[in-house]
Amino acid sequence: MTSGKAKDEEVYKFMAATREAKWLLNSSIDEYFEKQLYHKAVNLQTLAAELEGLPVGEERTINVHSQAALKKWFMAQYEVLDEKFSPFLQLQH
């Protein structure tokens, strides 16, 4: 998300890197990666691809607003990730 785009290669790398989450963490984290992050990244890719051929008008405006909402959602996920991962990152004696 550093460029504001979900590039194919980066999305595939993400999926490959998070495939073992269910074994290392729990099924809730795995679901979050697959059903939330991955699907929203694919939605962002689709919207970006559709935008390229759209003329100025209502449909283009809706697309741009949809992309903005997804990008804001991704930015908000830093806090969600902290919350989801904190139980796995606590040191105990």
C-alpha positions as CSV (number, residue, x, y, z in Angstrom):
1,M,0.0,0.0,0.0
2,T,3.0,2.4,-0.1
3,S,2.0,3.4,-3.6
4,G,-1.7,3.4,-3.0
5,K,-2.1,0.5,-5.3
6,A,-2.4,-3.2,-4.8
7,K,-0.1,-4.7,-7.4
8,D,-0.5,-8.3,-8.5
9,E,2.9,-9.3,-7.5
10,E,2.5,-7.8,-4.0
11,V,-0.9,-9.4,-3.5
12,Y,0.4,-12.8,-4.4
13,K,3.4,-12.4,-2.1
14,F,1.1,-11.4,0.7
15,M,-1.0,-14.6,0.1
16,A,2.1,-16.8,0.0
17,A,3.6,-15.2,3.1
18,T,0.4,-15.5,5.2
19,R,-0.7,-19.0,4.2
20,E,0.7,-20.6,7.4
21,A,-1.0,-18.1,9.7
22,K,-3.6,-20.7,10.7
23,W,-0.8,-23.0,11.9
24,L,1.3,-20.4,13.6
25,L,-1.3,-18.1,15.1
26,N,-5.0,-19.0,14.9
27,S,-7.9,-19.3,12.5
28,S,-9.2,-15.9,13.3
29,I,-6.0,-14.3,12.0
30,D,-6.0,-16.5,9.0
31,E,-9.6,-15.5,8.2
32,Y,-8.7,-11.8,8.6
33,F,-5.8,-12.2,6.2
34,E,-7.8,-14.1,3.6
35,K,-11.3,-12.7,3.9
36,Q,-10.5,-9.1,4.8
37,L,-7.1,-8.0,3.6
38,Y,-6.8,-10.2,0.5
39,H,-10.3,-9.6,-0.8
40,K,-10.1,-5.8,-0.2
41,A,-6.7,-5.7,-2.0
42,V,-8.3,-7.5,-5.0
43,N,-11.2,-5.1,-4.9
44,L,-8.7,-2.2,-5.0
45,Q,-7.0,-3.8,-8.0
46,T,-10.2,-4.2,-9.8
47,L,-11.3,-0.7,-9.2
48,A,-7.9,0.6,-10.4
49,A,-8.1,-1.4,-13.6
50,E,-11.7,-0.2,-14.3
51,L,-10.7,3.4,-13.7
52,E,-8.2,3.5,-16.6
53,G,-10.9,3.5,-19.3
54,L,-13.6,5.5,-17.5
55,P,-14.4,9.0,-18.9
56,V,-15.1,11.8,-16.5
57,G,-18.5,11.4,-15.0
58,E,-20.5,9.8,-12.3
59,E,-19.2,6.3,-12.7
60,R,-15.6,7.5,-12.5
61,T,-16.4,9.6,-9.4
62,I,-18.0,6.5,-7.7
63,N,-14.9,4.5,-8.6
64,V,-12.5,7.1,-7.1
65,H,-14.6,7.4,-3.9
66,S,-14.6,3.6,-3.6
67,Q,-10.8,3.5,-4.0
68,A,-10.4,6.2,-1.4
69,A,-12.6,4.3,1.1
70,L,-10.6,1.2,0.6
71,K,-7.3,3.0,1.0
72,K,-8.6,4.6,4.2
73,W,-9.7,1.2,5.4
74,F,-6.2,-0.2,4.8
75,M,-4.6,2.6,6.7
76,A,-6.9,1.9,9.7
77,Q,-5.7,-1.7,9.7
78,Y,-2.5,-0.8,11.4
79,E,-4.4,-0.5,14.7
80,V,-6.4,-3.6,14.0
81,L,-3.3,-5.6,13.3
82,D,-1.8,-4.4,16.6
83,E,-4.9,-5.5,18.4
84,K,-5.0,-8.9,16.7
85,F,-1.3,-9.7,17.1
86,S,-0.8,-8.4,20.7
87,P,-1.9,-11.7,22.3
88,F,0.8,-13.5,20.4
89,L,3.6,-11.0,21.1
90,Q,3.4,-10.8,24.9
91,L,6.3,-12.1,26.9
92,Q,5.5,-14.3,29.9
93,H,7.6,-15.7,32.7
